[in-house]
Amino acid sequence: MNPSLHLVRGEILHFVADPADHGDAALAHFADGALLIENGHVARCGPTDALLTSIPAGTPVTDYRGKLILPGFIDTHIHYAQTDIVASYGEQLLAWLEKYTFPTEARFADPAHAEAVAEFFCDELLKNGTTTALAFATVHPASVDALFSAAHRRRMRMIAGKVLMDRHCPDYLRDTATTGYAESQALIAKWHGLDRLLYAVTPRFAPTSTDEQMTLAGRLYAEHPGLYLQSHVAENRGEVAWVAELYPEARSYLDVYERFGQLGPRSVYAHCIWLDDTDRQRMAATGAAMSFCPTSNLFLGSGLFDLDRAHALGVRVGIGTDIGGGTSFSMLQTLNEAYKILQLNGQSLSAARAFYLATLGGARSLYLDERIGNFETGKEADFVVLDPAATPLLARRMANADGLAERLFILMMLGDDRAVAATHVLGEAAWVRV
């Protein structure tokens, strides 16, 4: 028996391409499938009968028959420090920041508070089947340390960074261009590339950073191989108007970031609602990605994302829960709201496309598709196990489902954290529903 081998059995689904481009050929589906894991990575994936006859006798088997196994969900935009303000009433974006976000983030000056929230946050991600996240911390370096430490203990793939913010914010959250740069450099040296952890340069958004800070953020992004950059763009019409006042020389809000060298591979911008086709073409040409954040866009009344135009122009797109303007850690509930937003926008989101965006699409937007996102040989074995009978309503509705596409749609419309039976990180169970 090879002690590094482990077989997982159940219904398996993953994606090898975008269903919007390749239809059913984008799906790899095994009604009775097996995932052979070796040293935390996928060794083989295919029909159970074929794999069972080829593995050494005594290989441990985890049996998830009756459940659906998918690659771990990938959340491309989330604020761990806003966990405690989910479901805060009554504001749109700019007032939300003043009333809820800034006072809440001030508490992260206390390392003990940061640690407590980070522990809860990582557990909540795993409880919802999310194994990779691109997350904002706060301006406090200790907030980054807390999040990376919590994710590292759980062996999660986490990308995060210290918020840069040196104007148009409370004094108690304000850094400077030079301190923000120096603190980011130190955090990069400490965490970037440590096991599965990666660093993201994190200007909150253009209005809260001076030209000097924006210049230095662009420099950081260019200086370090493999570094990420994350920010927000064109979320809210009031925000867009404010940026136009602050940067009258810029063609658009997105153009502000490009002028400071912040568009390129591994740059991810949340929301991207109030963009035009020139902006979308610039994102496609530079390799920047969009994070579609449906629950937040609805909750804050921001607007309707245009997935069809992003796809037509070749922009990479992932899904973000955007906790705490977003209202759920559940990727299933987030896909539910994505479907509704696109319905309002005269577009259609198939269940296959939705789950692609939450897995391989997210991995592609993060330039991690050679490591995660599906079950191709050699990939890191992160996966979620979904229970189609997790609630009485799910079980009853599934009994009348006709085929895989309908079952997936039911899961994303009626499912939530209760539908997650288990989450595995590098092949090992990191969370199991009891």
C-alpha positions as CSV (number, residue, x, y, z in Angstrom):
1,M,0.0,0.0,0.0
2,N,1.2,3.5,-0.9
3,P,0.5,5.7,2.2
4,S,0.4,8.8,0.0
5,L,-2.5,7.5,-2.1
6,H,-6.1,8.1,-1.4
7,L,-9.2,7.5,-3.5
8,V,-12.4,9.6,-3.3
9,R,-15.5,8.1,-4.9
10,G,-18.8,9.9,-5.9
11,E,-20.4,11.7,-8.7
12,I,-17.7,14.0,-10.1
13,L,-18.0,17.2,-12.2
14,H,-15.3,19.6,-13.3
15,F,-14.7,21.9,-16.3
16,V,-12.0,21.8,-18.9
17,A,-13.2,24.9,-20.7
18,D,-15.9,27.6,-20.6
19,P,-19.3,26.2,-21.4
20,A,-20.2,29.5,-23.1
21,D,-17.7,28.7,-25.8
22,H,-17.7,24.9,-25.8
23,G,-21.1,23.8,-24.6
24,D,-21.2,20.3,-23.1
25,A,-17.7,19.6,-24.3
26,A,-16.5,21.9,-21.5
27,L,-17.8,19.5,-18.8
28,A,-16.1,16.3,-17.6
29,H,-18.8,14.4,-15.7
30,F,-18.6,10.9,-14.1
31,A,-21.9,9.6,-12.6
32,D,-19.9,7.1,-10.6
33,G,-16.4,8.7,-10.5
34,A,-13.2,8.5,-8.6
35,L,-10.5,11.0,-7.8
36,L,-7.2,9.4,-7.0
37,I,-5.1,11.7,-4.9
38,E,-1.4,11.4,-4.3
39,N,0.5,13.7,-1.9
40,G,-2.3,16.3,-2.0
41,H,-2.5,16.4,-5.8
42,V,-4.7,14.8,-8.5
43,A,-3.1,11.7,-9.8
44,R,-6.1,10.5,-11.9
45,C,-9.8,11.3,-12.3
46,G,-12.3,9.1,-14.2
47,P,-14.8,6.4,-13.9
48,T,-14.6,4.4,-10.7
49,D,-14.5,1.0,-12.4
50,A,-11.4,2.0,-14.3
51,L,-9.6,3.4,-11.3
52,L,-10.4,0.7,-8.8
53,T,-8.8,-2.0,-10.9
54,S,-5.6,0.0,-11.3
55,I,-4.8,1.1,-7.7
56,P,-2.8,-0.8,-5.1
57,A,-4.7,-3.1,-2.8
58,G,-5.5,-1.4,0.5
59,T,-5.6,2.1,-0.9
60,P,-7.9,4.1,1.5
61,V,-11.3,5.0,-0.1
62,T,-13.6,7.9,1.0
63,D,-17.1,7.1,-0.3
64,Y,-19.2,10.1,-1.2
65,R,-21.7,8.2,-3.4
66,G,-25.0,10.1,-3.6
67,K,-23.2,13.4,-3.5
68,L,-21.6,15.6,-6.1
69,I,-17.9,16.4,-6.0
70,L,-16.6,19.7,-7.6
71,P,-13.4,21.6,-7.5
72,G,-13.2,23.9,-4.5
73,F,-14.9,27.2,-5.0
74,I,-12.7,30.3,-5.7
75,D,-13.8,33.6,-4.3
76,T,-12.1,36.4,-6.3
77,H,-13.2,39.4,-4.1
78,I,-13.9,39.4,-0.4
79,H,-13.2,41.6,2.7
80,Y,-12.3,39.5,5.7
81,A,-12.4,42.5,8.0
82,Q,-16.0,43.2,7.1
83,T,-17.3,39.9,8.4
84,D,-18.9,41.6,11.3
85,I,-20.9,44.1,9.2
86,V,-22.7,41.7,6.9
87,A,-26.4,42.7,6.8
88,S,-25.9,46.3,7.9
89,Y,-28.9,48.3,6.9
90,G,-29.7,51.1,4.5
91,E,-26.8,52.6,2.7
92,Q,-25.2,52.8,-0.7
93,L,-21.4,52.5,-1.3
94,L,-19.9,55.8,-0.2
95,A,-22.2,56.2,2.8
96,W,-21.6,52.5,3.6
97,L,-17.9,53.1,3.9
98,E,-18.3,56.0,6.3
99,K,-21.0,54.5,8.5
100,Y,-19.9,50.9,8.7
101,T,-16.7,49.9,7.0
102,F,-14.2,52.5,8.4
103,P,-15.3,52.1,12.1
104,T,-15.2,48.3,11.8
105,E,-11.8,48.2,10.2
106,A,-10.4,50.5,12.9
107,R,-10.7,47.5,15.3
108,F,-8.0,45.6,13.4
109,A,-5.4,47.7,15.0
110,D,-5.8,45.1,17.8
111,P,-3.9,42.0,16.7
112,A,-6.1,39.8,19.0
113,H,-9.3,41.0,17.3
114,A,-7.7,40.5,13.8
115,E,-6.8,36.9,14.8
116,A,-10.3,36.1,16.1
117,V,-12.0,37.4,12.9
118,A,-9.4,35.7,10.6
119,E,-10.0,32.3,12.4
120,F,-13.8,32.6,12.0
121,F,-13.5,33.9,8.4
122,C,-11.3,31.0,7.2
123,D,-13.6,28.5,8.9
124,E,-16.6,30.1,7.3
125,L,-15.0,29.9,3.8
126,L,-14.4,26.2,4.3
127,K,-17.9,25.6,5.6
128,N,-19.2,27.0,2.3
129,G,-16.8,25.0,0.1
130,T,-14.4,27.9,-0.7
131,T,-10.8,26.8,-0.8
132,T,-9.2,29.8,-2.5
133,A,-9.9,33.5,-1.9
134,L,-8.5,36.9,-2.9
135,A,-9.1,39.0,0.2
136,F,-8.7,42.5,1.4
137,A,-7.3,43.0,4.9
138,T,-7.1,46.5,6.4
139,V,-4.4,49.2,6.6
140,H,-2.9,47.4,9.6
141,P,0.0,45.0,8.9
142,A,-1.2,42.8,11.8
143,S,-4.5,42.3,9.9
144,V,-2.5,40.7,7.0
145,D,-0.4,38.6,9.4
146,A,-3.6,37.3,11.1
147,L,-5.3,36.3,7.8
148,F,-2.2,34.6,6.3
149,S,-1.5,32.8,9.6
150,A,-5.1,31.4,9.8
151,A,-5.1,30.4,6.1
152,H,-1.6,28.8,6.4
153,R,-2.7,26.6,9.3
154,R,-5.6,25.3,7.2
155,R,-3.3,24.9,4.1
156,M,-5.7,27.1,2.1
157,R,-4.7,29.0,-1.0
158,M,-5.1,32.7,0.1
159,I,-4.1,35.9,-1.7
160,A,-4.3,39.0,0.4
161,G,-2.8,42.4,1.1
162,K,-2.6,45.4,3.3
163,V,-5.0,48.2,2.3
164,L,-3.3,51.3,1.0
165,M,-5.3,54.5,1.9
166,D,-3.7,57.9,2.4
167,R,-6.5,60.4,1.8
168,H,-10.3,60.8,1.9
169,C,-10.6,58.5,4.9
170,P,-10.5,58.9,8.7
171,D,-7.2,59.8,10.3
172,Y,-7.3,56.6,12.3
173,L,-7.1,54.5,9.1
174,R,-4.8,56.7,7.1
175,D,-1.3,55.5,6.1
176,T,1.1,57.5,3.9
177,A,2.5,56.7,0.5
178,T,5.9,55.9,2.0
179,T,4.7,53.9,5.1
180,G,2.2,52.0,2.9
181,Y,5.0,51.1,0.5
182,A,7.4,50.0,3.2
183,E,4.9,48.0,5.1
184,S,3.8,46.3,2.0
185,Q,7.4,45.4,1.1
186,A,7.9,43.8,4.5
187,L,4.7,41.8,4.2
188,I,5.6,40.7,0.7
189,A,9.0,39.4,2.0
190,K,7.3,37.6,4.9
191,W,4.3,36.0,3.1
192,H,4.4,36.0,-0.7
193,G,5.1,32.5,-2.0
194,L,5.1,30.8,1.4
195,D,3.5,27.5,0.6
196,R,0.1,28.4,-0.9
197,L,0.0,32.1,0.1
198,L,0.4,35.0,-2.3
199,Y,0.4,38.7,-1.9
200,A,-1.8,41.4,-3.5
201,V,-1.0,45.1,-3.6
202,T,-4.2,46.6,-2.4
203,P,-5.1,50.2,-3.0
204,R,-8.7,50.4,-1.7
205,F,-9.9,52.4,-4.7
206,A,-8.5,55.4,-6.6
207,P,-10.3,58.1,-4.5
208,T,-8.5,57.1,-1.2
209,S,-5.0,57.1,-2.5
210,T,-2.9,60.1,-3.6
211,D,-1.0,60.2,-6.8
212,E,2.2,59.3,-4.9
213,Q,0.6,56.3,-3.3
214,M,-0.9,55.1,-6.6
215,T,2.5,55.4,-8.2
216,L,4.2,53.4,-5.5
217,A,1.4,50.8,-5.7
218,G,2.1,50.4,-9.4
219,R,5.8,50.1,-8.6
220,L,5.2,47.3,-6.1
221,Y,3.1,45.4,-8.6
222,A,5.9,45.7,-11.2
223,E,8.8,44.9,-8.8
224,H,7.9,41.5,-7.5
225,P,7.4,38.5,-9.8
226,G,4.0,36.8,-9.4
227,L,2.5,39.6,-7.3
228,Y,-1.2,40.4,-7.5
229,L,-3.0,43.8,-7.4
230,Q,-6.6,44.1,-6.3
231,S,-8.9,47.1,-6.1
232,H,-12.4,48.3,-7.0
233,V,-13.7,50.1,-10.1
234,A,-17.0,51.5,-11.4
235,E,-19.1,50.0,-8.7
236,N,-21.5,52.9,-8.1
237,R,-22.5,55.9,-10.2
238,G,-21.7,58.4,-7.4
239,E,-18.3,56.9,-7.0
240,V,-17.7,57.2,-10.8
241,A,-18.7,60.8,-10.7
242,W,-16.3,61.5,-7.8
243,V,-13.4,59.9,-9.6
244,A,-14.1,62.0,-12.6
245,E,-13.8,65.1,-10.4
246,L,-10.6,63.9,-8.8
247,Y,-9.0,62.8,-12.1
248,P,-10.3,65.1,-14.9
249,E,-7.4,64.2,-17.1
250,A,-8.3,60.5,-17.2
251,R,-10.5,59.1,-20.0
252,S,-12.4,56.9,-17.5
253,Y,-12.3,55.5,-14.0
254,L,-10.4,52.4,-15.2
255,D,-7.9,54.7,-17.0
256,V,-6.8,56.1,-13.7
257,Y,-5.5,52.7,-12.7
258,E,-3.8,52.2,-16.1
259,R,-2.1,55.5,-15.8
260,F,-0.4,54.3,-12.6
261,G,0.7,51.0,-14.0
262,Q,-2.0,48.9,-12.2
263,L,-3.5,47.0,-15.1
264,G,-2.0,43.7,-16.1
265,P,-1.9,39.9,-15.5
266,R,-3.0,39.1,-11.9
267,S,-4.7,42.5,-11.4
268,V,-8.3,41.9,-10.3
269,Y,-11.0,44.6,-10.1
270,A,-14.2,44.2,-8.3
271,H,-17.6,45.2,-9.7
272,C,-16.8,46.7,-13.1
273,I,-20.4,47.7,-13.6
274,W,-20.2,51.3,-15.1
275,L,-17.6,50.6,-17.7
276,D,-17.7,51.1,-21.5
277,D,-16.3,48.8,-24.2
278,T,-13.1,50.7,-24.4
279,D,-12.5,49.9,-20.7
280,R,-13.4,46.3,-21.3
281,Q,-11.0,46.1,-24.2
282,R,-8.2,47.6,-22.1
283,M,-8.8,44.9,-19.4
284,A,-8.8,42.2,-22.0
285,A,-5.6,43.5,-23.7
286,T,-3.7,43.9,-20.5
287,G,-4.9,40.6,-18.9
288,A,-6.7,42.2,-16.0
289,A,-9.7,40.4,-14.6
290,M,-13.2,41.4,-13.3
291,S,-14.8,40.0,-10.2
292,F,-18.5,39.8,-10.5
293,C,-20.0,40.5,-7.0
294,P,-23.8,39.9,-7.4
295,T,-25.0,39.9,-3.8
296,S,-23.1,43.1,-3.0
297,N,-24.3,44.8,-6.2
298,L,-27.9,44.1,-5.3
299,F,-27.6,44.9,-1.6
300,L,-25.9,48.3,-2.1
301,G,-28.0,49.1,-5.1
302,S,-25.0,49.5,-7.3
303,G,-26.1,48.2,-10.7
304,L,-26.2,45.2,-13.0
305,F,-23.0,43.5,-14.2
306,D,-22.7,42.9,-18.0
307,L,-21.3,39.4,-18.3
308,D,-22.1,39.1,-22.0
309,R,-20.0,42.2,-23.0
310,A,-17.1,41.1,-20.8
311,H,-17.2,37.7,-22.5
312,A,-17.6,39.1,-26.0
313,L,-14.5,41.3,-25.5
314,G,-12.4,38.5,-23.9
315,V,-12.1,39.7,-20.3
316,R,-11.4,37.2,-17.6
317,V,-14.2,37.0,-15.1
318,G,-14.5,35.3,-11.6
319,I,-17.1,35.4,-8.9
320,G,-16.8,37.4,-5.6
321,T,-18.9,37.2,-2.6
322,D,-17.7,40.6,-1.5
323,I,-18.4,40.1,2.2
324,G,-19.6,42.4,3.9
325,G,-21.4,44.5,1.3
326,G,-22.1,41.0,0.0
327,T,-24.6,39.1,2.0
328,S,-23.4,35.5,2.0
329,F,-20.2,33.5,2.2
330,S,-22.0,30.8,0.2
331,M,-20.9,30.5,-3.5
332,L,-24.2,28.7,-4.2
333,Q,-26.2,31.7,-2.9
334,T,-23.9,34.1,-4.8
335,L,-24.5,32.2,-8.1
336,N,-28.3,32.4,-7.3
337,E,-28.0,36.2,-7.3
338,A,-25.8,36.2,-10.3
339,Y,-28.5,34.4,-12.3
340,K,-31.1,37.1,-11.2
341,I,-28.8,40.0,-12.0
342,L,-28.3,38.7,-15.5
343,Q,-32.0,38.0,-15.9
344,L,-32.6,41.7,-15.1
345,N,-30.0,42.6,-17.7
346,G,-31.6,40.6,-20.4
347,Q,-28.9,37.8,-20.2
348,S,-28.9,34.2,-19.3
349,L,-26.6,32.3,-17.0
350,S,-26.7,28.5,-17.4
351,A,-25.9,26.4,-14.3
352,A,-22.9,24.9,-16.1
353,R,-21.5,28.4,-16.8
354,A,-22.2,29.5,-13.2
355,F,-20.2,26.6,-11.7
356,Y,-17.5,27.1,-14.3
357,L,-17.1,30.8,-13.1
358,A,-16.9,29.6,-9.5
359,T,-14.2,27.1,-10.2
360,L,-12.0,27.1,-13.4
361,G,-13.2,30.6,-14.4
362,G,-12.0,31.9,-11.1
363,A,-8.7,30.1,-11.4
364,R,-8.2,31.6,-14.8
365,S,-8.9,35.1,-13.6
366,L,-6.3,34.6,-10.9
367,Y,-3.8,33.0,-13.3
368,L,-3.8,29.9,-11.1
369,D,-5.5,27.5,-13.6
370,E,-2.3,25.4,-13.9
371,R,-2.6,24.7,-10.2
372,I,-6.3,24.7,-9.3
373,G,-9.8,24.9,-10.8
374,N,-10.4,21.4,-12.1
375,F,-9.3,17.8,-11.6
376,E,-6.7,17.5,-14.3
377,T,-3.6,15.4,-13.4
378,G,-1.2,17.3,-11.2
379,K,-3.6,19.9,-9.9
380,E,-3.9,20.6,-6.2
381,A,-6.7,18.4,-4.9
382,D,-9.1,21.0,-3.4
383,F,-12.7,20.0,-3.7
384,V,-16.2,20.5,-2.3
385,V,-18.7,17.8,-1.7
386,L,-22.3,18.9,-2.3
387,D,-25.3,17.0,-0.8
388,P,-28.3,17.2,-3.2
389,A,-30.6,16.1,-0.4
390,A,-29.3,18.5,2.3
391,T,-32.7,20.0,3.0
392,P,-36.2,18.7,2.6
393,L,-36.9,21.1,-0.2
394,L,-33.7,20.3,-2.1
395,A,-34.5,16.5,-1.8
396,R,-38.0,17.0,-3.0
397,R,-37.1,19.2,-5.9
398,M,-34.2,16.9,-6.9
399,A,-36.6,13.9,-7.0
400,N,-38.2,15.6,-10.0
401,A,-35.0,16.8,-11.7
402,D,-34.3,15.8,-15.3
403,G,-30.6,15.5,-15.9
404,L,-27.4,17.1,-14.7
405,A,-28.1,20.7,-15.9
406,E,-31.4,20.9,-13.9
407,R,-29.8,19.4,-10.8
408,L,-27.0,21.9,-10.9
409,F,-29.5,24.7,-11.3
410,I,-31.5,23.5,-8.4
411,L,-28.3,23.4,-6.3
412,M,-27.4,27.0,-7.1
413,M,-30.9,28.3,-6.5
414,L,-31.9,26.4,-3.4
415,G,-28.5,25.5,-1.9
416,D,-26.4,27.3,0.7
417,D,-23.9,26.2,3.4
418,R,-26.2,23.4,4.4
419,A,-25.6,21.7,1.0
420,V,-21.9,21.5,1.7
421,A,-21.2,18.0,3.1
422,A,-17.4,18.4,3.2
423,T,-14.6,20.5,2.0
424,H,-11.2,19.0,1.2
425,V,-7.9,20.9,1.0
426,L,-5.0,19.2,-0.7
427,G,-7.0,16.0,-0.5
428,E,-7.7,16.1,3.2
429,A,-11.0,16.9,4.8
430,A,-10.7,20.4,6.2
431,W,-14.4,20.7,7.1
432,V,-17.1,18.0,7.4
433,R,-20.8,18.6,8.2
434,V,-21.8,16.5,11.2
